Amino acid sequence: MGGVARRPVALVAGIVLILEAIGIALINWFLGLAVDRQQMSLADLDPDAMAVGSWVAGGVFGLYLLFCGVVLLRCGLRDRAPGRFSRIVLITCAVVHGLLGAFTVGLVGWTAFIFMMLVLALIVLSLVVYEPVHEPRVEDARRDGGGGAPEPPGAGPDKGANGGPVTA
C-alpha cells in the first residue's frame, strides 16, 4: 500500500478515534450519573467516590483516545509519519484496542468485537504505511557512501599531503 491510501487510512482512523473518545467519555459520564443518582455501592465503596472515579476514568481515557485521534488526523493532513512519542502512544492504543476487543466478545458481543478489531486494523495500518522518521547518523552515511560531513583535504589514511592517493 503506497502513498495513495495512507492519507485516507490515517484520516479515517483519526476520525474514528475522536468519535470513540467522545463515546467513551459520554458512557462514563452516564455511568457516573447512574451510580450517583441511584446511590449504588460495590463492596461498601462510597457511591460518590465511584461516580467521581467513573467521570475521571472516562475523562482520562477519552483524552487519551482524543490525543491518538488528533495525531492520526495530523498525520493524514500533513502526510507525514508521527514522531517517536506519538508513535509509541499509537502502539499502546493499538494494544489497548486488541485487549478491549478480546474482552468485548464475552461482555458485549461480536458486533463490538468487530468494531474494536476494525479500529485496531486502522491504527496498525496507519503505523505500517508511515515509516518511522529517523535522522541518518554519521556512521550510516559513511557506510552508505555519502551524505555525511565531507572530509577535509589530506585527511584519511590513504590520502597524501595534497589530497591525492598515496603512491609508494
C-alpha positions in Angstrom: 0.0 0.0 0.0 1.6 3.2 -1.1 1.2 6.9 -0.5 -2.2 7.0 -2.2 -4.0 5.1 0.5 -2.1 6.1 3.6 -3.7 9.6 3.9 -7.3 8.3 3.8 -6.5 5.5 6.3 -4.9 7.9 8.8 -7.8 10.4 8.4 -10.5 7.7 8.9 -8.6 6.2 11.9 -8.3 9.7 13.4 -12.0 10.5 13.0 -13.0 7.1 14.4 -10.7 7.5 17.4 -12.1 11.0 18.0 -15.7 9.7 17.9 -14.7 6.8 20.1 -13.2 9.2 22.6 -16.5 11.2 22.7 -18.4 7.9 23.1 -16.2 6.7 26.0 -16.5 10.0 27.8 -20.3 10.1 27.4 -20.7 6.5 28.5 -18.6 7.0 31.6 -20.4 10.3 32.4 -23.8 8.4 32.1 -22.5 5.6 34.3 -21.3 8.1 36.9 -24.7 9.8 36.9 -26.5 6.5 37.3 -24.2 5.5 40.3 -24.7 8.9 41.8 -28.4 9.1 41.5 -29.1 5.5 42.5 -26.6 5.6 45.4 -25.2 2.3 44.2 -22.4 0.7 46.1 -20.0 -2.1 45.3 -18.2 -3.8 48.1 -19.1 -0.9 50.5 -17.4 1.7 48.4 -18.7 5.3 48.7 -21.2 5.9 45.8 -19.8 9.5 45.4 -16.3 8.1 45.0 -17.5 5.6 42.4 -19.2 8.3 40.5 -16.2 10.6 40.5 -14.0 7.6 39.6 -16.1 6.9 36.6 -16.0 10.5 35.5 -12.3 10.8 35.9 -11.6 7.5 34.2 -13.9 8.4 31.3 -12.2 11.8 31.0 -8.6 10.4 31.1 -9.4 7.6 28.7 -11.3 10.0 26.4 -8.4 12.4 26.4 -6.0 9.6 25.6 -8.1 8.5 22.6 -8.6 12.1 21.6 -4.8 12.6 21.5 -4.4 9.5 19.4 -7.1 10.6 17.0 -5.6 14.1 16.7 -2.1 12.5 16.0 -3.6 10.4 13.2 -5.6 13.3 11.8 -2.4 15.4 11.7 -0.5 12.6 10.0 -3.2 12.3 7.4 -3.5 16.0 6.8 0.3 16.6 6.6 1.1 13.2 5.0 4.0 12.7 7.4 4.8 10.0 9.9 4.2 10.6 13.6 7.2 11.3 15.8 8.7 8.9 18.2 6.5 9.7 21.2 3.3 9.8 19.1 4.3 6.5 17.5 4.7 4.9 20.9 1.3 6.3 22.1 -0.3 4.9 18.9 1.3 1.5 19.5 -0.2 1.5 23.0 -3.5 2.5 21.6 -3.4 -0.5 19.2 -2.6 -2.8 22.1 -5.4 -1.4 24.2 -7.8 -2.0 21.3 -6.6 -5.5 20.9 -7.2 -6.2 24.6 -10.6 -4.5 24.7 -11.6 -6.4 21.6 -10.8 -9.7 23.4 -12.9 -8.6 26.4 -15.8 -7.3 24.5 -16.5 -10.7 22.8 -17.8 -12.2 26.1 -19.1 -9.0 27.7 -20.8 -7.1 24.8 -20.9 -9.3 21.8 -19.5 -9.9 18.4 -20.5 -6.6 16.9 -18.4 -4.7 19.5 -15.6 -7.1 18.9 -15.7 -6.4 15.1 -15.7 -2.7 15.7 -12.7 -2.9 18.0 -10.8 -5.1 15.5 -11.6 -2.6 12.7 -10.2 0.3 14.8 -7.2 -1.9 15.7 -6.7 -2.6 12.0 -6.9 1.1 11.1 -4.3 2.1 13.8 -1.9 -0.7 12.8 -2.3 0.1 9.1 -1.6 3.7 9.8 1.5 2.8 11.7 2.7 0.5 9.0 2.2 2.7 6.0 4.0 5.6 7.6 7.6 4.5 8.2 9.3 5.8 11.3 11.2 9.1 10.9 14.8 8.8 11.8 17.7 11.1 11.0 20.7 9.4 9.4 23.6 9.0 11.7 27.2 9.8 10.6 28.0 6.1 10.7 25.1 5.3 8.4 26.1 8.0 6.0 29.7 6.8 5.8 28.6 3.2 5.4 26.2 4.2 2.6 28.9 6.1 0.8 28.0 9.7 1.3 25.7 12.1 2.9 27.9 12.6 5.9 30.2 15.5 6.6 32.9 15.9 3.9 36.4 15.1 4.9 38.9 17.9 4.7 41.6 17.7 2.1 44.5 15.5 3.1 42.5 13.7 5.7 42.1 9.9 5.8 44.6 7.1 5.9 45.0 6.7 2.2 45.5 10.3 1.2 48.7 12.2 0.7 49.5 15.7 1.7 47.9 17.2 -1.4 44.7 15.1 -1.1 45.6 12.6 -3.8 46.3 8.9 -3.3 49.4 7.8 -1.6 51.9 6.1 -4.0 54.8 4.1 -3.0 
